[in-house]
Amino acid sequence: MFARILTRRVVAGAYDACSGAALVGAGAFALSQDAAAARSWPKDWDPSKETVAILGTGWASTTLLQNIDSDKYNIVLVSPRNYFLFTPLLPSCAVGTVDIRSIMQPVRFITRGMSRDVLFVEGECTDIDPAKNTISIKSSADIQAGVTKQTLRYDYLIVGVGAETATFGTPGVKENALFLKDVDDVRKIRTHLLDCLEAASFPGQPEAEVERLLHMVVVGGGPTGVEYAAELHDFLHESVGKWYPKVSDKFRITLVGHAPHLLTGFSDDLIKYSEQTFAANHVDFLGRTAVTKVTPTAIEVEHESKDASTGKIVKTPETIPAGLVVWAAGNAVRPVVADLIRKLPKNLQTSKRGLVIDDWMMVKGARGSIFALGDCTATRWAPTAQVASEQAVFLAKQLSRLHDVKTERDAFIAEGKGSVEDFVHQQMEPFVYVSIHHCAVLKLTCGLLLHRRYHHKGSLAYVGGEKAVADLPGIHLSGESTFYFWRLAYLNEVFSFRNRVLVGLDWVKCRLFGRDIGRE
């Protein structure tokens, strides 16, 4: 046992040392990059060029912005937030393991380095008119300015606004539960979590009320819900026990999921490992359970089970007292997307999950002028950051190609052969799914170019206690060593060198000094 503990500490120490050295080098490189950007100035808009309008600053839109050739188009970027957010680390931010600003990258840091000036508008797109090729924008500024609304024209529109958290019409969710989607959500969760701890520590608090306040419920058995429950477990054992010793034994975590198992997209052996780890960490999992109502002090649920004698599904209601409810259960379309769907042909827009697109990322029924990426779409691909990013890289290349064949495209339309949509379908290749194994076979046998294909690289999830699972093509990993792989993989995927430095330093600070439990 001693040898195991010693080995673990040596590995952790080596990891921190390597991280620190890497961060110093990354920081020096980032400074040189910033200096290079400051010495250049982007070119002005070119009225002779077509305009691409991009909605959103999430994974899809930001990756597209990174890869699009701004020499070929004038670019407008519209979003209510002026930063990109590395959402996989939001659960870590919600308990103070990572500072929220460490996973934010200001949009202007990106646009400043582009060859042509990008018009960024911090505002919400309230309406899309596919007939007039215009978008209506409302300013997101809290102050009252002279102009707060504007209408802009586009030649091509890319919708990458993501999705809202789905409540499934459950009463009380919006009023009494907290979401885990954005910066404000993280701050609300941290404040509420500390409120529960301080209220439970208040002199004379009844025992039953202490138990309720310290019961944390997470709804959603997917990666977000699982990782937040795991981070809560670490927060309990590494921080609550130290700073709130009188109430720490009352702290409970319950994960509620409608599916029978956690992480249903992962392999069976990793699902089993995750559930065993949760059980060992005393994190309760209620599978086959639907939340029917959320109140300020509890959640009401229905447990589904099969009657052994009749074979029928039996629903058993229960009220579960809770101090904090974090809702991480599914996606729903945003109002602007729902409104656009209503304006397009009903026989082509047939899904309630989002915009129906073809294999070229074009919105069906929009005649080739509107593209959509990521969570706001209804496709056969998983709604993940990985898919959204690869779609964006594909679309950037497609837009570049559309510019290069503008003469042929305009002639095609002028001769009445069809729309931009028809031209793209005939002249360009689609975005298709190919597994890593299949890619290797194709390269060996056919020498095919696969830059336009989606390569699934695998899925990762943190399950608490410095353990993680990795469902990679052809291999399944789990345990403490996978935790370091999970961290290094996330550090590699964080948007910029600047963010890598900040996140790495946050991990080092957390290990050396613990989490900051002060109220903001």
Phi, psi and omega in degrees: 000315180299318180298322181294317179296317180298317179299318181297319181290324178296315179298316180297318179295318178296320178299314180295320180296314179296320179298316181298316179296318180296323182292323178298313179296318179296321180296318179297319179295318180299319179297320179294325178293317179298320179295321179295319179295324181291335182279344182251162178221129184294155179289154179288170178298150177245107183301340181281349183263156178285157183252129174253122177257129181244127179257124176105158176229035176272199183302310184294308185295319182290320177296321176298316180300323179293328190255344182289147179273102183286352173287339185262343182219154163276137187238131173244130178242125183237126178199145177287348176237140186262035181209159169264141183240126178280088190297331180301338180261009177300318177302324178294322179293327185291345176243003175091009176293320179235140177286138186299326182288342179290337182253015177253134176237112180303137182300323183291341173295330182277310185293332182297332182268005181275156187288332178239146182301132178254129177276107176261129179240115176278099183190171181257131175284117184262342182202141174239125179251097182291340180283321182262356184056050180228155173234142176257135186234140174241131182300143178264001182294142179284337180276160178267112179253173182293320179241122181237353179227146182206154176240128181239147179260150178224157168265319174230136179243130176247116180266112179224048188274000179070205183221161172273165173285130182282131177257349179057027179071015182289124181300137173087354183294309182296328184275327191239349178255161177246143181261173181223069185239328189216182183300314181299323179298316180299315181295321178295319180296314180299317179297315182295319180299315178292325176301317180297317181294316181289322179294322179293333180273357183293135182303136176082004181295127180301147183302317181296324179288324176299315180297321178294313182300326184263015174261110182260124182247130177244125181256119180126117183263017176276186183303319181296311179297317181296315182291326177290320176299322178294318179293324176297320177301314179297320179299320179298310187281334184258339184235311184297317180298329181279316188260343178230058188297332184285339182240358187298330181287349178267352183291126180229149178231130177231131177252127183248129180222143179285329179284160181288342183225164172284157169045057187297343178278354182268170179290158185300321182292326178285326175298314179298317180297317180298317181291323177294321178294317178298317180297317179295329180272004180062037171260115184283138175240123177253097178273165183052042183232127180252133176277124182258340180195146175237125178248173180298340185236000185195169169239144175255130186230166172232120177272129178263134176211162181258128178291125185296327184274321184259339183079003181275154177282127180249132179252123182248115181283152177205144173253125185245112177298143182208144175268325180225133175235117176253123186257113180228057190237083170088174183242151175223153183289147176282156183304319182294327177287317178300320179294320178295320179301319181294335182275347183260161183306130184293333180286346179255324177263090190251006184243145175269353183279341182160190180290130176279121180240163177265189183283003175250011180073011180274137178289125182294131180094355182261007174060030173085005181262347182236130175244158178217147184222154169077211189292345181277003182251160174246102183225178177277355180271152181294144179280070183239162177297325180298315179294314181302318181295316181290325174300319182294318178298317178300313183293324178300317178292324179293319178295323176298317179294321178299322177294318184294332182251030184302319181299311179297321180295314180296322178294320179301316181287317181298326180279002177074023181279346179150192182262180174303321179301314179296319180297315180298317181298326182276328190255344186235154182269150186276170174272119183230161180271131173221128180288163179303316181297317181295323178301314181299319180296316181296319180295322182286321187267326187240342183066031184287149173277127187245017185295338183267002185258150178274121179253111179286117185269352180117178182228146181233151174205139176269134184241010173097159179064032183057043174229146181215168175235146180226115178260089184257156179302115177085356182207141178239126183240148177204158176114193184289321179296326178293333176300317180290325174296318179300315180295315181295322178296316178294320179298324179290327183274343178304145199304315188222170175300322178302312179294323179297318178299312183295314180295315179300318178295324177298317178297318179295316180297320180297319180291321183280318189242354183083180181278148176279117181255013177288149179279136181282000000 
